[in-house]
Amino acid sequence: MKNFTAILAVLMMIFAGLACSGDETDKANVLVDEANKLVAEGNKNVQDAETKGKEFDTKVSEIESNDDHKKVSEFGDKELVPIYDKMKDNYQKAGEKFEAAGKLKVNDKYKEYLDAKAAEFKKRAEYAESLKAIPKTFAASKDEKDYSESVKKDVEKAQKILKEANELAEKATKIQNDNPGIFKKG
């Protein structure tokens, strides 16, 4: 009986060890769900930024005085920059959730997907940060012509970062499409 208890104890430790070293896909999926909520919020921020950005562009084109220039600068600081900050924050946190999920014990292809999503949303956060340069460039400009020439660099930088984020999204989608069995349904 003494040996049986010892054997049973050893077997229980082995089973506990196996249970601890098992797949953590369920934990990863919880983090992915949390990330997806942050992505949805970030996407809403993008829509808000587009709406305010169009309003900003209209205001820029209607400037007739130094007072108008000052009002548009204030609009950029008070209306656009906070949206970009929220977008950046949501995408950064989403990237962190994907990254944390990728560090768990999951299928190699799922890990590859999670790593691509983490990199994508870190890039999208970088994109949001780069957009803040546009209203700042406007505030530093002398007039609309000066702004038009200076803002091109800001726009080109933002577009380059967005292109990189989109390429990472395409990579993740390809992994997902090529390996449908490893992703949860629903």
C-alpha positions as MATLAB code, in Angstrom:
seq = 'MKNFTAILAVLMMIFAGLACSGDETDKANVLVDEANKLVAEGNKNVQDAETKGKEFDTKVSEIESNDDHKKVSEFGDKELVPIYDKMKDNYQKAGEKFEAAGKLKVNDKYKEYLDAKAAEFKKRAEYAESLKAIPKTFAASKDEKDYSESVKKDVEKAQKILKEANELAEKATKIQNDNPGIFKKG';
ca = [
       0.000    0.000    0.000;
       2.888    2.325    0.799;
       4.327    1.804   -2.712;
       0.889    2.312   -4.260;
       0.569    5.703   -2.545;
       4.044    6.684   -3.710;
       3.284    5.573   -7.274;
      -0.043    7.415   -7.186;
       1.698   10.580   -5.965;
       4.288   10.336   -8.760;
       1.544    9.761  -11.360;
      -0.410   12.768  -10.057;
       2.702   14.952  -10.350;
       3.256   13.744  -13.920;
      -0.369   14.485  -14.862;
      -0.164   17.898  -13.193;
       3.032   18.618  -15.097;
       1.426   17.591  -18.370;
      -1.615   19.723  -17.653;
       0.584   22.735  -16.960;
       2.647   22.211  -20.088;
      -0.405   21.834  -22.309;
      -1.811   24.018  -25.023;
      -2.868   27.530  -23.992;
      -5.031   28.313  -27.014;
      -8.055   29.130  -24.852;
      -6.024   31.738  -22.938;
      -4.731   33.121  -26.240;
      -8.270   33.346  -27.582;
      -9.359   35.398  -24.562;
      -6.517   37.842  -25.240;
      -7.443   37.949  -28.940;
     -11.047   38.774  -28.014;
      -9.786   41.611  -25.805;
      -7.504   42.811  -28.622;
     -10.374   42.750  -31.093;
     -12.439   45.025  -28.831;
      -9.543   47.488  -28.754;
      -9.202   47.222  -32.544;
     -12.907   48.036  -32.949;
     -12.471   51.098  -30.747;
      -9.349   52.115  -32.688;
     -11.257   51.734  -35.954;
     -13.975   54.009  -34.563;
     -11.227   56.526  -33.765;
     -10.077   56.278  -37.396;
     -13.577   57.183  -38.587;
     -13.727   60.105  -36.156;
     -10.280   61.252  -37.312;
     -11.333   61.109  -40.953;
     -14.404   63.239  -40.226;
     -12.421   65.786  -38.195;
      -9.584   65.674  -40.720;
     -11.938   66.682  -43.528;
     -13.258   69.486  -41.350;
      -9.664   70.548  -40.632;
      -8.804   70.560  -44.365;
     -11.884   72.657  -45.125;
     -10.951   75.151  -42.428;
      -7.392   75.347  -43.789;
      -8.669   76.161  -47.268;
     -10.923   78.918  -45.914;
      -8.237   80.834  -43.984;
      -8.238   84.539  -44.705;
      -6.419   86.015  -41.722;
      -3.941   85.338  -38.933;
      -6.910   84.967  -36.598;
      -8.317   82.212  -38.852;
      -4.911   80.501  -38.828;
      -4.878   80.564  -35.035;
      -8.412   79.108  -34.848;
      -7.510   76.267  -37.196;
      -4.367   75.548  -35.157;
      -6.477   75.365  -32.007;
      -8.946   73.077  -33.793;
      -6.087   70.734  -34.690;
      -4.781   70.689  -31.114;
      -8.173   70.283  -29.458;
     -10.018   68.112  -31.975;
      -7.540   66.064  -34.016;
      -4.626   65.366  -31.693;
      -6.815   63.804  -28.934;
      -8.409   61.460  -31.486;
      -4.982   60.428  -32.762;
      -3.910   59.807  -29.158;
      -6.946   57.564  -28.537;
      -6.326   55.715  -31.797;
      -2.687   55.185  -30.874;
      -3.589   53.993  -27.389;
      -6.200   51.499  -28.612;
      -3.960   50.082  -31.322;
      -0.937   49.918  -28.999;
      -2.936   48.009  -26.384;
      -4.349   45.686  -29.064;
      -0.808   44.982  -30.260;
       0.232   44.189  -26.689;
      -2.689   41.739  -26.311;
      -1.762   39.971  -29.560;
       1.869   39.881  -28.435;
       0.928   38.386  -25.048;
      -1.223   35.754  -26.779;
       1.689   34.893  -29.062;
       3.891   34.182  -26.059;
       1.566   31.431  -24.859;
       1.893   27.784  -25.842;
      -0.127   27.676  -29.048;
       0.124   26.127  -32.495;
       3.155   27.481  -34.409;
       1.008   28.890  -37.220;
      -1.328   30.537  -34.702;
       1.750   32.052  -33.023;
       2.961   33.310  -36.404;
      -0.476   34.875  -36.964;
      -0.490   36.473  -33.496;
       3.009   37.861  -34.025;
       1.918   39.399  -37.350;
      -1.150   40.955  -35.701;
       0.980   42.314  -32.842;
       3.382   43.912  -35.331;
       0.463   45.244  -37.412;
      -1.156   47.041  -34.506;
       2.103   48.425  -33.205;
       2.554   49.854  -36.714;
      -1.000   51.251  -36.649;
      -0.179   52.915  -33.316;
       2.937   54.386  -34.931;
       0.735   55.569  -37.823;
      -1.620   57.341  -35.397;
       1.354   59.040  -33.763;
       2.679   60.145  -37.155;
      -0.662   61.773  -38.004;
      -0.201   64.189  -35.104;
       2.556   65.861  -37.128;
      -0.001   67.230  -39.603;
      -1.781   69.708  -37.290;
       1.582   70.546  -35.699;
       3.055   71.305  -39.117;
       0.065   73.523  -39.807;
       0.517   75.412  -36.548;
       4.179   76.036  -37.418;
       3.406   77.172  -40.978;
       3.220   80.796  -42.100;
       0.411   80.351  -44.591;
      -1.470   77.770  -46.644;
       1.269   77.529  -49.281;
       3.957   76.965  -46.653;
       1.732   74.339  -44.997;
       1.026   72.553  -48.309;
       4.733   72.210  -49.016;
       5.688   71.163  -45.475;
       2.858   68.703  -44.839;
       3.839   66.509  -47.803;
       6.627   64.934  -45.732;
       4.218   64.231  -42.875;
       1.690   62.624  -45.210;
       4.336   60.548  -47.002;
       5.683   59.252  -43.686;
       2.181   58.375  -42.451;
       1.324   56.637  -45.729;
       4.535   54.590  -45.598;
       3.746   53.406  -42.061;
       0.142   52.605  -43.003;
       1.378   50.589  -46.001;
       3.611   48.553  -43.673;
       0.677   47.938  -41.312;
      -1.511   46.832  -44.226;
       1.195   44.433  -45.422;
       1.323   42.865  -41.955;
      -2.488   42.575  -41.979;
      -2.285   40.796  -45.344;
       0.351   38.421  -43.953;
      -1.888   37.584  -40.973;
      -4.905   37.069  -43.238;
      -2.905   34.727  -45.465;
      -1.814   32.674  -42.447;
      -5.417   32.526  -41.277;
      -6.741   31.548  -44.723;
      -4.033   28.914  -45.231;
      -4.682   27.349  -41.792;
      -8.427   27.641  -41.063;
      -8.455   24.659  -38.689;
      -6.351   26.370  -36.027;
      -8.632   29.372  -35.561;
     -11.710   29.320  -33.391;
     -15.060   29.639  -35.072;
     -17.504   32.402  -34.341;
];
